[in-house]
Amino acid sequence: MDGTNASTDLPPVKEETFCKYVLYYEMNNSRVRIWDLIILIPNALFVLFLVVRFNKAQLKLRATSSPIFLTFYSLVWGNVIISLIRCVVSMTVNAAMPVGGTIDKILWVTVRFFLLATEMSVVIFGLAFGHMDSRSSIRYVLLATSFISLAFTVTQGTLEFIMPNDMFHIDTREYDLFGHGGMLFWFTSSLVFAVIYFVILLLPWIPLREYLALPTKLSFYLYVLLLALLDSTQAVGAALLTWGSVPSGLCVVDVTTWLYFSLYTPLVYHTFLSEFFSVSQPSIMFSYKAQMDEPMDDDQVSLPHQQSFSSLKTDSDYIYQLLFQQSNSVYDSTLFEAGGTTPMNAVYSASLQSPDSIASGQSIDIGVPTGFQSQNMLST
């Protein structure tokens, strides 16, 4: 290995090779590289999808008492926005200029930071902290994964600027493409992540599974399997590019890079949020501990009972049922004093009924005391 992070006995990739040409080709010399465009399009479509469903998502996030869904939703928005910014800025700056090339590489590393932090947070929430679902545990996880992701991206960025890979150098334009910190670094990190994900897949079959709060839903393990296969393929591509067939290795790296930077965020949304934002009440992805008989911390939030949502068919049924549960907690703790003589306001109680339930001939029983009903009838 020489100082440029590439093997000296391997020839550089020819610029006319398709898998390298697609990385720097500009449409009509407009600085709009086709590589940035094919990453921008799926991210832009996903943003459009999020915007269309934003009002519905906002209502359901307000209706639930679990902060973990808001955390995932915020991570999804952050990832897709920073990816869009990178694509747009890369299309406007001249990568052949030193400043433009530096900005482009910084943006690539920044996107990788956000994606990696999300990637690690999802796994930790599922395996270690999924049963807690408290704001303090979420903050600790996000802080820890941010530090780890920062260390990773700083290392990658340092290698990218100090030891650029000759494989990604464009002689005709005298600048370097983003090389992921060099193929040796890319191979090592991809291999490590692949091993971690394959170990997670084996956890349900080990004797210690009884002591772990493992997720029970198949979609979580399909998510882990997809990332394990992606990282394994990425490691193979980086190995081929470093020690073997250079053109084919670059094609493998291109495909896996596009899949990760374009489709990873939609994968997170589909796995962890799509059921929550669907019409009927979802089942929780993680294995939460029952906290009915345990004192809760100030920042800990109890989850709603899933059995009470089994008959809800529409969005407003789901949201109004959550509001009804919250009103019941206030009703039980503050409405009755000195033997229970202060009833709930009947108008307020009726406002908690779902329009969809009313239209279908159903109603939510608010549990007003019988004595209060008789008293209202007499006064009327």
N, C-alpha and C positions, 0 to 999 in steps of 0.2 A: 504494500500500500504506500502511495506517495502522499504528499501534503495536501492533495486536492480531494482526498477521501474517495478515490477510485483506484481500481487495479490497473497497474502499468502494462500488464500483458493483454489487456482487452482493448480492442479498437473503440473509439468513440462512436456513438450512434450517429449515422448520417442524417443531415438535416432534412433530406427529402423522404426519409422513412415516415410513413403515415403516422405512427404512434408518437413520433416527436414533432412532426409537422403540425399536428392538430393542437399542440400545446402553445404554439406561438403564431399561427397563421392569423392575420388580420383581414377582416372583410373589407375589401376595396380601400386598403390602407387607411382605415378610419380609426385605428387603435382599438377597435372592438374585436378582441380575439375570440375565435370560435370556442375555445376552451372555457372562457369565462361565460360565454353565452349559453352553452349547454348546461352549465351549473346554475346560471341565473334563472332559466325558464322553469325548472321544477320548484325552485324555492319561491319564485314569484307566484306560481299557481297555488302553492301551499299557503302563502300569505293571503291570497284571495279567498281561499277556503276558510281560513281563520276569521277573516273580516266578515264574511257572510254569516258565520255562526257565532259572531262575537256576542250579540245581545243574549242569545240563548245560553251561551257559556257563562256570561256574567250573572244571569239569574240563578243558575244552578250553583255557581261558586258561592253566591251570597246565601243560598238556602242550606248549604251543607256546613256542618261544624268541624269538618276534617280539614286541617290546613295543608295536608300533603297534596291534595289535588290542585290547589292554588300554586303550590311550589312547582309541580310538574308543568302546569300551564305557563307559568312565568319563564321557566327554563326553555320551553318550546318557543315562545315568542322571542326571547333573547337570542337563541341560536339562529333562527331564521332571519331576524333583522340584521344581525352582524354579518351573516353570509351575504345578504343582499347588498349591504354597504360595501363589502369587499369586492363583489362583482362589479358594481357601478363605478367605484373608484378605480379599479384596475382597468376599466374600459376608458377612463378619461385621462389617466396619466400615461406618459410615455415611458414604457419599461426600459427602453434603450438608454434613457438618461439615468445617471446615478441616483438622483433623488427619486425618480419614478420607480426604479427597480427596488430601492430600499423600502419605499412605501408599500409596494406590492408584496414583498416578503413579510413585512411586519403585519400586514392584514391577514395573510395566510396563517401566520403563527397565532394571531389573535383568535381567528375562527377555530383553530385547533384547540386552543385553550378552553373556549366555551363548550365545544363538543366533548372534549375529554372530561371536563368537570361534570357535565351532565351524565356522561357514560358511567363514571364511577359513582355518582350520587345515586343513580337508579339502582345499581347493584347493592350498594350499602343499605339503602332504604328497604330493599327486598329481603336481605339476609340478616342484617344486624339490628336495624331500628324499625323494621316494619310493624312490630307489635306495640310500639310506643305511641307514635303519631302525636307527638307533642311539639310545640313550637321551639322549645329549647333543643331537643334532639335534632330537629331539622336544621337549626342554625349551626349546631356543632358539625353535622355532616357536611353541610355546604362549605363551612370554613375549612374543614380538613381536606375535602376534595379540591378546593380552590388552591390550597398551598401545594398539594401534590401536582395538580395540573400546571401550576405556575412553574414549579421546578422542571417539569418535563418540557414545557414550551420554551423556557429560557435556555435549556440545554440544546433543544432543537434549533432555536434561533441563533445561538452562538455558533454552532457548527455550520449553519447555513451561511452566515456572513464571513466566518473566518476560514472555513474549509469547504468552499463550494464544490459541488460534484461536477467533474468534466462532462459527464453524460448529459447534463442539462445546460451546457454552454452553447450559445448560438453564435457561430463565427461571423456570419454575414451581417449580424446586427450588433455584435460586440456587447452582449449582456447575458446574464445567467437567469434561467428559469428557476422557479422554486423547486428545490430538490429534496424537501422533507428532511433536511438535516443530514443528507447523505444516505446512501443505500445501506451502509452497514448499520447505522443508527436505526433506520427504518425497519430493517430486517430484525434487529435485536428486540426493539420495542414491540413490533407486531407479534413476534414469537412469544414474548412474555405475556401479552394480553391474551393470545390464543390459549396458552396453557392455563391461565387463570379461569377463562370461561369454560374450558373443558372440565376443570376441577369442579366448578359450580354445577355443571350438569351431572356430575357423579355424586353430589351430596345426598340426594334422596335415597341412594342405595348403600350408604355407609352406616355403620352401627351408631354413630353419633347423631344421626338425623333426629332422634327423639329429643335431644337437648337443644336443637336449633329451631328457631321460628321460621321455617322454610315456607316460601309461597306455595300455595296449593293449586294455583291455576296453571294450565298448560301453556297459556300464551306467554307467561314469563320465561319459561324454559325454551320456547320457540325463539323468543327474542335473544336469549343467551346463545342458542345454537347458531342463529344467523350471524351474530358478531364473532363467534368462534370460527366459523367457516370463512368469514370475511378477513379476519386477521391472519388465518392460516394461509389463505390464498395470497394475501398481501406479502407475507413473509416469503412465500415461494417466488413471487415476482421480484422482490428485492434481492433475493439470493441469485436468481438467474441474471439479473442485471449486474450484479457484482462479480459473480464467478462463472457464469455460464453463457447461455444464449442471450446476447444483449437485446436484439430487437424484440423477441418474444417476451422477455422480462419486462421491458418498458411498456408493452401493451397490457400485460397483467397489472402493472402498477397503475396505469391510466384508468383501467376499468374499476379497480377497487377504490381508487381515489375518488372517482366520480360517484360511485355508489355511496361512499361514506359522506362526502360533503353535500350530496344532493338528497339522499333518501333516508339518512339516519334520523333526522328530526321528525319526519312523518312517521317513521317506525315507532319512535317513542310515543307519539301522540296516539297512534293506532293501538299500541299495546296497553298503555296505562290510562288513557283519557277517553278513547272513543266510546267505550261502554258507559262510562260515567256521564257523558254528554248525550247518550242515546235517550230514546223516549222513556223506556221503562227503567226502573231503579237498578243500577248495576250491583254486582257483588264486588266486595272489596278485594283488590289484588293481593294484599298482604295478609298475614295471619296476626290479627290484633288480639291482644289479651283482653279478657273481660275485666272491666274496672268498676263494676257496680258495687263491689264490697270493699274496694280499696280507696283510701283518700287520694284525691287528685292534687297535683301541684297547681299553682296559680296559673301557669301557662299551659296546662294540659287540657285537652279537649276530648270529651267522650264522643264516641261514634254513635250514630243513630242505629236502632235495632233494625236489622234487615228484614225481619219477618213482617214488620208493619207495612212494607212497601210491595208485598207480593201481588196485591190486587190493583196497583196503580197502573194505568194504561197510558196516561198522557203527561206532558211536561207540567202542566199546571196542577194536576193531581199530585205529582211528586213534590213540587215546590210548596204547595199549600199544606201537604201533610207534614213537611219539615217545619213550616211555620206553626202548625198546630201543635207539634211536639214541643217546640220551644215555648209556646204560650202555656202549655200544660205545666212546664217546670215553674213558670212564674205563678201560675194558678195555684199550684200545690204549696208554694213557699210564702206567698205574700198576700193572697186574696182573703184569707180567713184569719181573723183575729178574735180572741176571746170566745172560743167555741164555734167559730165559723158563721158569722152573721153578715159578712160583707161579700156578696156574690160578684161574679164576673159580669161586666157590662154585656148585655145581650146583643147590642149592635156590634160591639167589637168581636164577639164570638161569631156572629153570622158572617162578618167580613173575612173570617179565616176559611170559609168554605170555598172549595175549588169551583170555578165556573163550569169546568167540564163535568164535575160530579153533579152539580145542580142540573145541568142540561140533560144528563142521562138518568135523572131521577134518583140520584144518590145524594147523601149528605153526610157530613162529618158530625158525629155526636160529640158535643163539647162537654157533656157531663154536668149540666147545670143542676143544682140540687132541686129535689122535688118541692120542698117547701117554698123555695124562691119562685118556682113556676106557678104554684097555687096563689102566692101572694100577688104576683103580677096579674094573674087572671082576675082576681078580686078587685084590684085597683083599677084595671081596665073596665 
